[in-house]
Amino acid sequence: MTDTSTAPVTLPATARIFRAVAAVEALSWLVLIVCTIVKYSTTPHKQLGVQIMGPVHGVLFVAFVILALEVRRHVGWDARTTLIVLADSIIPFGGFWVARRADLR
């Protein structure tokens, strides 16, 4: 019989991927905000940044939501925790908080 109390605790692969996607999604959200500011503060409006970052951020956001629901299933988050994690993805810098602080044990 082996003693598992001294074994290192590792995050499941889904949780590690979720943390990475949360950070990248937060970064893409911030870049999209900057692109939007540039778009509306220049004459003529420079839309290329928004045209590129909009879909990129959209895909990352959908991946974040899907992974959050999958992680919830694996780690047993209650509904309140899940809603907080999902709400944090809407707030700029919220994804960074989730990537750093979310209880993914």
C-alpha positions in Angstrom: 0.0 0.0 0.0 1.4 3.4 -0.9 1.0 6.5 1.2 -0.8 9.1 -1.0 -0.6 11.9 1.6 2.9 12.9 0.5 2.1 12.8 -3.2 2.1 16.2 -4.9 -1.3 17.5 -5.7 -1.7 18.3 -9.4 -4.5 20.0 -11.2 -6.5 18.0 -13.7 -5.7 18.8 -17.3 -9.0 20.6 -17.7 -8.3 22.9 -14.8 -4.8 23.8 -16.2 -6.3 24.5 -19.6 -9.0 26.6 -18.0 -6.5 28.7 -16.2 -4.6 29.4 -19.4 -7.7 30.2 -21.3 -9.0 32.5 -18.6 -5.7 34.5 -18.7 -5.7 34.6 -22.5 -9.4 35.5 -22.6 -8.8 38.4 -20.2 -5.8 39.6 -22.3 -7.9 39.5 -25.5 -10.7 41.4 -23.8 -8.2 44.2 -22.8 -6.7 44.2 -26.3 -10.2 44.5 -27.8 -11.0 47.4 -25.5 -7.8 49.2 -26.7 -8.7 48.4 -30.3 -12.1 49.9 -29.8 -10.6 53.1 -28.3 -8.3 53.4 -31.2 -11.1 52.8 -33.7 -13.2 55.7 -32.3 -10.3 58.1 -31.5 -8.9 58.2 -35.0 -10.2 59.8 -38.2 -10.8 57.9 -40.4 -11.9 55.1 -38.1 -9.4 52.3 -38.0 -11.5 49.2 -37.7 -8.9 46.5 -38.5 -8.0 45.8 -34.8 -11.7 45.4 -33.9 -12.3 43.2 -36.9 -9.5 40.9 -35.9 -9.8 40.9 -32.1 -13.6 40.7 -32.0 -13.8 37.2 -33.4 -10.7 36.1 -31.5 -12.1 37.3 -28.2 -15.5 35.7 -29.0 -13.9 32.3 -29.6 -11.9 32.6 -26.4 -14.9 33.7 -24.4 -17.0 30.7 -25.6 -14.1 28.4 -24.7 -13.9 30.1 -21.3 -17.6 29.4 -20.6 -17.5 25.8 -21.8 -14.3 25.1 -19.8 -15.8 26.8 -16.7 -18.8 24.5 -16.9 -16.6 21.5 -17.4 -14.3 22.5 -14.4 -17.4 23.0 -12.3 -18.4 19.4 -12.9 -14.9 18.1 -12.0 -14.2 20.2 -8.9 -17.7 20.5 -7.6 -18.3 24.3 -7.6 -21.7 25.3 -6.4 -24.0 27.5 -8.5 -22.9 30.7 -6.7 -19.2 30.0 -7.4 -19.9 29.2 -11.0 -21.9 32.4 -11.5 -19.1 34.5 -9.9 -16.5 32.9 -12.3 -18.7 33.5 -15.3 -19.4 37.1 -14.2 -15.7 37.7 -13.8 -15.1 36.9 -17.4 -17.2 40.0 -18.4 -15.2 42.4 -16.2 -11.9 43.6 -17.6 -9.1 41.9 -15.6 -11.7 39.4 -14.2 -10.2 36.5 -16.2 -6.8 37.2 -14.6 -8.4 36.9 -11.2 -10.1 33.6 -12.1 -6.9 32.2 -13.5 -5.0 33.1 -10.4 -7.5 32.6 -7.6 -10.2 30.1 -8.7 -10.3 27.1 -6.4 -9.6 24.3 -8.9 -8.6 21.5 -6.5 
